[in-house]
Each structure stands twice: as C-alpha cells, then as structure tokens.
Amino acid sequence: MRCVVYHGVGGPEVVAIEERPDPVPGRFEVAIEPAYAGVNPADVLQREGKHPVPAGTPKDVPGLEVGGRVVACGEGVTAFAEGDRAFGLVSGGGLAGRVIAHERELFAVPDALDDQAAAAAPEAFLTAFDAICLQAGLGSGDTLLVNGASGGVGTAAVQIAVHLGARVVANVRSEELRPRVAELGATALQADEAFAHVQEEGGADVVLELVGAPHMAGNVASLARGGRIIVVGAKPGDEATIVLRDLMSRRGRLMGTTLRTRPLEEKARLVQEFGRRIVPAMAAGKVRPIVDRAFPLDEAVAALDYVRAPGKFGKVLLDLADRGG
Ligand SMILES: NC(=O)c1ccc[n+]([C@@H]2O[C@H](COP(=O)([O-])OP(=O)(O)OC[C@H]3O[C@@H](n4cnc5c(N)ncnc54)[C@H](OP(=O)(O)O)[C@@H]3O)[C@@H](O)[C@H]2O)c1
C-alpha cells in the first residue's frame, strides 16, 4: 500500500509518501481500501509532536478515520463481508491505501454517500454528534452556538443540530463563508455578533467550542440557565479567563472532550448510537459530509498546510489513487 509516513517530529520535511506491505486484519478486524482519506488538524499536530499517539497504534502513519470498501476480514468478523462499504474511527494509520479497523469501530456506509463523502464523514460527524448530542444533551428547540462553524466538525454540527430541530447560531470568521453556513440552516455571524444574537434570544443551551481560548469569556456570557459549553478544539497551551460567578449564576457546565484516546468499547458505543440516530439522516440526504477539496496523495504536505490555513468550507481529503502531475 502507499501511505503518508512521518519520519520523526517536525515540519513538512518529515513527511514522505512510501510503499509499505499491506497490513493484515487480526481477530475482529477488517481491512479497508478507501479511495480517499480525511485529513484532520490533529494530523498536523501529530507531525509536530503535539498530539500523542495512543499505545498500540502505528506512530509513523497518521490518520484518524476511514471510509471505503472492505477487502479482507479477520477471524471472527461478523458485521462486514468483503465488498461492503464501511466507515468509522481509527486511532492511527488512516492516511493509507489500506487501513485496519476493528469491526465495532465501523458502521455501514449508506448508498447516498459517494467515496468522497464516506471518507469525509467519520471524524467530523462522530465528533460533532458525540459532543453536542451525547455529552451536551442538545434537544429539539434548544439553541446551539457553534464557534468555528465553517470547518469539518462545524459544518457537521450545524447540520446535525438543524436536523434535530435545534436553532443554530454559527460563529464564522470568514465573511465569504457565512452565506454557505447559513444555507445549512444556521444564523451565521462574526464572533461578537454571534454572542450578542444568542444573548438576545435567551442564551445558548449548548456551546460547541472548536477554536478555544478567544471565545471562552463570550461563551460563558452567552449561556442560558443550565447551559453547557463543550470544548472540542483548542490550541496546545491555550489558556482562558472566565468569570466564574457568571458560570455559577447561569448554573452552567463546562466540559472538554477527546475521541482518539477512548477505549474501543466507548468508541464502539458511539459508532452504534451514531448509526442509529444520524446515519439514517445521511441515507435520506438530510445531512451530508461537505468536502472542500481533495489533494493527490503525493501532495500530502500541501494538504496538511491547507488544513491549517483559514478559509476552508468542510473537509480536506487525500485522493489515494491520484499520483498528481
Ligand atoms: N476533541 C476531539 O476529539 C476532536 C475531534 C475532531 C476535531 N477536534 C478539534 O476541533 C477543531 C475543529 O476541527 P475541524 O476538523 O472542524 O477543523 P477545521 O476544519 O480546520 O475547522 C476549524 C474552524 O475553526 C475556525 N477558526 C479557526 N480559528 C478561528 C478564530 N480565531 N475565530 C473564529 N473561527 C476560527 C476556522 O475558520 P477559518 O477558516 O476562518 O480559519 C474553521 O472554520 C480542531 O481544533 C480539531 O483539532 C477535536
């Protein structure tokens, strides 16, 4: 298989595209050959040594998600057969032409999703669903504030929340992208306007924080009674000052979360719940993974730079079959 390899820690100079032996699925594992691979901000942080790789995961091949066709099943696999399409989370090794995943971390890809959408869905949608629905308990009629709404997780969160009947206020930094986020069903504004709007409307029941420190004071000030802030994204070393009595008077709750380090059983529960509550909406075309752009595998360095650059709408992919110019 061809894959992205990190030779140690650093900048673009540590990134190589290499041919490696095809990995073989173990007990309860399947091998998937995806057409595309989703690139995430965490892949850049891992390259820089700022995103620890869980034990038992290949340290030098990055990539947190997979969506594609099953080509081999290990002993004991019952949920999938060769030829099925599956998508889900992996703890590493996702930026590769063949990816190994435990069958319980996977769900069947609905026919409505093409190869790009299948690759773009897992990390963004599972992160968003887990944070706003399972952890923060967003309900129909609630108000959700999403900070950093135009990227992969943000566009997924807006769509899931709208689908569930919540009102969504989206804090979108890029003026050009606000109309596109608004088309997903949110009121898309710049940060200060978003906080003011939420406060005028009675406060946010849930705040999804995808950027970190710059928004935390505004988040607390914008909470409804009993509101929940869930921090999903922050820069390494980010520190924020909040007014604790404002959190207390709103009886607010402040939470943080990560996906990658969770044990298999927790990830399996999340994937199954996601399959039950959100995949049918994907199958019906009511929510859809949004792809900004796919880079040829040989341009992985450019793809990693692009992930970190401002102005994207949705996900960045690697085209695993495209060897570029
Ligand atoms: N905890 C977890 O398990 C988990 C899982 C997945 C992702 N994450 C984290 O969640 C965050 C979002 O992930 P993603 O995949 O959606 O990333 P992404 O596609 O790069 O999106 C990031 C979004 O944040 C916006 N943004 C960045 N700085 C901003 C600022 N100062 N003010 C307003 N908006 C700003 C970006 O807008 P511009 O285009 O204007 O820059 C973009 O819309 C990342 O930090 C990622 O590492 C965490």
The ligand as a Tripos MOL2 file, in Angstrom:
@<TRIPOS>MOLECULE
LIG
   48    52     1     0     0
SMALL
NO_CHARGES

@<TRIPOS>ATOM
      1 N1        -11.5610   16.6670   20.7740 N.am      1 LIG1
      2 C1        -11.6650   15.8720   19.7220 C.2       1 LIG1
      3 O1        -11.8360   14.6580   19.8380 O.2       1 LIG1
      4 C2        -11.5880   16.4800   18.3580 C.ar      1 LIG1
      5 C3        -12.0250   15.7680   17.2330 C.ar      1 LIG1
      6 C4        -12.0040   16.4110   15.9930 C.ar      1 LIG1
      7 C5        -11.5280   17.7110   15.9190 C.ar      1 LIG1
      8 N2        -11.0720   18.3360   17.0340 N.ar      1 LIG1
      9 C6        -10.5750   19.7080   17.0060 C.3       1 LIG1
     10 O2        -11.6930   20.5380   16.7330 O.3       1 LIG1
     11 C7        -11.2760   21.6620   15.9780 C.3       1 LIG1
     12 C8        -12.1020   21.7470   14.6940 C.3       1 LIG1
     13 O3        -11.8130   20.6190   13.8870 O.3       1 LIG1
     14 P1        -12.1590   20.6770   12.3260 P.3       1 LIG1
     15 O4        -11.7890   19.3720   11.7580 O.co2     1 LIG1
     16 O5        -13.5110   21.2330   12.1390 O.co2     1 LIG1
     17 O6        -11.0820   21.7800   11.8650 O.3       1 LIG1
     18 P2        -11.1820   22.7560   10.6120 P.3       1 LIG1
     19 O7        -11.9140   22.0800    9.5120 O.co2     1 LIG1
     20 O8         -9.8140   23.2630   10.3890 O.co2     1 LIG1
     21 O9        -12.1280   23.9440   11.1250 O.3       1 LIG1
     22 C9        -11.6750   24.8780   12.0760 C.3       1 LIG1
     23 C10       -12.6620   26.0310   12.0680 C.3       1 LIG1
     24 O10       -12.3090   26.9630   13.1090 O.3       1 LIG1
     25 C11       -12.3020   28.2640   12.5500 C.3       1 LIG1
     26 N3        -11.3860   29.1550   13.2800 N.ar      1 LIG1
     27 C12       -10.0740   28.9820   13.4910 C.ar      1 LIG1
     28 N4         -9.5900   29.9970   14.2480 N.ar      1 LIG1
     29 C13       -10.6440   30.8280   14.4890 C.ar      1 LIG1
     30 C14       -10.8040   32.0170   15.2190 C.ar      1 LIG1
     31 N5         -9.7710   32.5890   15.8600 N.pl3     1 LIG1
     32 N6        -12.0410   32.5830   15.2610 N.ar      1 LIG1
     33 C15       -13.0960   32.0290   14.6170 C.ar      1 LIG1
     34 N7        -13.0130   30.8710   13.9290 N.ar      1 LIG1
     35 C16       -11.8030   30.2880   13.8570 C.ar      1 LIG1
     36 C17       -11.8680   28.0630   11.1260 C.3       1 LIG1
     37 O11       -12.2210   29.1980   10.3780 O.3       1 LIG1
     38 P3        -11.1770   29.8530    9.3280 P.3       1 LIG1
     39 O12       -11.4450   29.1510    8.0520 O.co2     1 LIG1
     40 O13       -11.5410   31.2890    9.3230 O.co2     1 LIG1
     41 O14        -9.8120   29.5920    9.9030 O.co2     1 LIG1
     42 C18       -12.6520   26.7950   10.7680 C.3       1 LIG1
     43 O15       -13.9830   27.1040   10.4230 O.3       1 LIG1
     44 C19        -9.7760   21.4860   15.7320 C.3       1 LIG1
     45 O16        -9.0830   22.1800   16.7410 O.3       1 LIG1
     46 C20        -9.5750   19.9890   15.8920 C.3       1 LIG1
     47 O17        -8.2620   19.6610   16.2760 O.3       1 LIG1
     48 C21       -11.0910   17.7470   18.2460 C.ar      1 LIG1
@<TRIPOS>BOND
     1     1     2 1
     2     2     3 2
     3     2     4 1
     4     4     5 ar
     5     4    48 ar
     6     5     6 ar
     7     6     7 ar
     8     7     8 ar
     9     8     9 1
    10     8    48 ar
    11     9    10 1
    12     9    46 1
    13    10    11 1
    14    11    12 1
    15    11    44 1
    16    12    13 1
    17    13    14 1
    18    14    15 2
    19    14    16 1
    20    14    17 1
    21    17    18 1
    22    18    19 2
    23    18    20 1
    24    18    21 1
    25    21    22 1
    26    22    23 1
    27    23    24 1
    28    23    42 1
    29    24    25 1
    30    25    26 1
    31    25    36 1
    32    26    27 ar
    33    26    35 ar
    34    27    28 ar
    35    28    29 ar
    36    29    30 ar
    37    29    35 ar
    38    30    31 1
    39    30    32 ar
    40    32    33 ar
    41    33    34 ar
    42    34    35 ar
    43    36    37 1
    44    36    42 1
    45    37    38 1
    46    38    39 2
    47    38    40 1
    48    38    41 1
    49    42    43 1
    50    44    45 1
    51    44    46 1
    52    46    47 1
@<TRIPOS>SUBSTRUCTURE
     1 LIG1         1 GROUP 0 **** ****
